[in-house]
Amino acid sequence: MSTVAVHRDDVGSKIGMWLFIFTELLLFGGLFIVYAVYRYKNPVAFHLAGEELDVTVGTLNTVILLISSATVAMSISAVQYGNKRATLSYLLITILLALFFMINKYFEWSGKFGHGMYPGSEKLTELGQGEVLFFGLYFAMTGLHALHIIIGVTILLIMLVRIMNNKINKTYFVQLENSGLYWHLVDIIWIFLFPLFYLIS
Amino acid sequence: MDNKDNTHIVKYRTYLFVLITLIVFTFISVAITGIQLGKLAVVGALVLASFKSSLVLWYFMHLKYENQFLRLMVGLVLFVFIAVLIVTFFDYSFQ
């Protein structure tokens, strides 16, 4: 493959990724403002509803995402060192941790559903407006975040294949960097979701 | 454009230190909410979350090693968000 004639603009590519990340930050930012206003108006209900969430599971998921963020960053260092094996290993760890996160999330959500707590459920509407708002935001925001995790894992899997095929290598790795940026974004959002939903009781 | 712009390689050790700091601060924020601090607990949790996300932005997302332009853009977006947040709360506080 001739690389001389191929147009390449790594800096532009990265700026494009950052612009996309800004739109994502403002999307979640808007949701955080909605949360802040409703919490301000229903402090007691939010406090009580927050007690329903399991801090241990939340903390575990936070630690999982933090580690996965570090390993994806390490995979970028590894690709720059030209160490393909290490790059693949770090990326694989990241993907496995993400799956771990989703398994926790699955048990957490199905536990809530099992107790009759889901958007529009009878039990929830009996509790009152503040609780409906809290759990509505909880499911919407952590759900949207989980969707980002699924997209992120898909992208990281594609990166894994591209590294195996040497499409991503020591001299060309901007795609891996951009995927890493997306993954860190998912991490940052969770860093705020965790105290706002799990640590308010 | 210059593709050799980003040749800085971050050491594994740096990431490891940042990761340990992040995890320690996670446990601190959990411990803080265990104590009855009332309104201060919310502020404390948010300050810690902001600190943690700054670390992620600065080290993991390589802002430390990027050019000034990108840092400026990130700063602007955060400024816009905080401005909207403040204006919204002014609105609700004076209703």
Chai-1 contact restraints between the chains, C-beta under 6 A:
chainA,res_idxA,chainB,res_idxB,connection_type,confidence,min_distance_angstrom,max_distance_angstrom,comment,restraint_id
A,R8,B,N3,contact,1.0,0.0,6.0,A-B,restraint_1
A,D9,B,M1,contact,1.0,0.0,6.0,A-B,restraint_2
A,D10,B,N3,contact,1.0,0.0,6.0,A-B,restraint_3
A,V11,B,M1,contact,1.0,0.0,6.0,A-B,restraint_4
A,V11,B,D5,contact,1.0,0.0,6.0,A-B,restraint_5
A,F22,B,V77,contact,1.0,0.0,6.0,A-B,restraint_6
A,G29,B,F81,contact,1.0,0.0,6.0,A-B,restraint_7
A,I33,B,L85,contact,1.0,0.0,6.0,A-B,restraint_8
A,I33,B,T88,contact,1.0,0.0,6.0,A-B,restraint_9
A,V37,B,Y92,contact,1.0,0.0,6.0,A-B,restraint_10
A,T59,B,V30,contact,1.0,0.0,6.0,A-B,restraint_11
A,T62,B,T26,contact,1.0,0.0,6.0,A-B,restraint_12
A,V63,B,I23,contact,1.0,0.0,6.0,A-B,restraint_13
A,L66,B,L22,contact,1.0,0.0,6.0,A-B,restraint_14
A,L66,B,I23,contact,1.0,0.0,6.0,A-B,restraint_15
A,S69,B,F60,contact,1.0,0.0,6.0,A-B,restraint_16
A,A70,B,Y15,contact,1.0,0.0,6.0,A-B,restraint_17
A,A70,B,L19,contact,1.0,0.0,6.0,A-B,restraint_18
A,A73,B,Y15,contact,1.0,0.0,6.0,A-B,restraint_19
A,A73,B,F60,contact,1.0,0.0,6.0,A-B,restraint_20
A,M74,B,Y12,contact,1.0,0.0,6.0,A-B,restraint_21
A,M74,B,Y15,contact,1.0,0.0,6.0,A-B,restraint_22
A,S77,B,I9,contact,1.0,0.0,6.0,A-B,restraint_23
A,S77,B,V10,contact,1.0,0.0,6.0,A-B,restraint_24
A,Q80,B,I9,contact,1.0,0.0,6.0,A-B,restraint_25
A,L181,B,M61,contact,1.0,0.0,6.0,A-B,restraint_26
A,H184,B,V56,contact,1.0,0.0,6.0,A-B,restraint_27
A,H184,B,F60,contact,1.0,0.0,6.0,A-B,restraint_28
A,H184,B,M61,contact,1.0,0.0,6.0,A-B,restraint_29
A,D187,B,V56,contact,1.0,0.0,6.0,A-B,restraint_30
A,I188,B,S53,contact,1.0,0.0,6.0,A-B,restraint_31
A,I188,B,V56,contact,1.0,0.0,6.0,A-B,restraint_32
A,I191,B,A49,contact,1.0,0.0,6.0,A-B,restraint_33
A,I191,B,K52,contact,1.0,0.0,6.0,A-B,restraint_34
A,I191,B,S53,contact,1.0,0.0,6.0,A-B,restraint_35
A,F192,B,A49,contact,1.0,0.0,6.0,A-B,restraint_36
A,P195,B,S29,contact,1.0,0.0,6.0,A-B,restraint_37
A,P195,B,A45,contact,1.0,0.0,6.0,A-B,restraint_38
A,P195,B,A49,contact,1.0,0.0,6.0,A-B,restraint_39
A,L199,B,T33,contact,1.0,0.0,6.0,A-B,restraint_40
A,L199,B,A45,contact,1.0,0.0,6.0,A-B,restraint_41
